[in-house]
Amino acid sequence: MSPIDWAMRPLAKYADFSDRAPRAEYWWFYLLIVVTYLVTTIVDSVIGTGGALGPYGIVTLVVILGLLVPSLAAGVRRLHDTDRSGWWLLIALVPLVGAIVLLIFFMLEGIKGPNRFGPDPYAAEPAYA
C-alpha cells in the first residue's frame, strides 16, 4: 500500500472502533492530520478567520471536529493491535505521563498473528514482488 492509502484508510473506517490498525496506518493518518491542521490554519489566516474561536479559526475548528471520531477510532484500533483495550486512551487525561505512555504504546510493534481483537492486519496484505 502507498502512504496515501494508509493515511486514508482510517477515513474509510470513520467510526470503526473494532479490529486492528497497524503502525503504518496510524502514523500516516497522524501525519495527514498534522498537515491538514497546518493547511487549515493558513487558510484561516488568509481569509481572516484565524483566532475567531479562541486559538482556532472557523475552518480549522470544523476540520478538527470532523477528524475527531476517525482519530479516536484509529487510536483504539492501534491499541487493539498491541493487544490493549481502547480504554487505554483515557490515560491521556493524566498530564504528561499519559501522553508518554500512549506514545510508547502507539510505537510498539503489533502482536504477530491473531489476537482477541482480530486477525493480524499485515497478514491480510498482499505480497509484493
Sequence and secondary structure as in RCSB ss.txt:
>XXXX:A:sequence
MSPIDWAMRPLAKYADFSDRAPRAEYWWFYLLIVVTYLVTTIVDSVIGTGGALGPYGIVTLVVILGLLVPSLAAG
VRRLHDTDRSGWWLLIALVPLVGAIVLLIFFMLEGIKGPNRFGPDPYAAEPAYA
>XXXX:A:secstr
  HHHHHHHHHHTTT  SS   HHHHHHHHHHHHHHHHHHHHHHHHHT TTTBTTB HHHHHHHHHHHHHHHHHH
HHHHHHTT  GGGGGGGGSTTHHHHHHHHHHHS   SS BTTBS TTTTS    
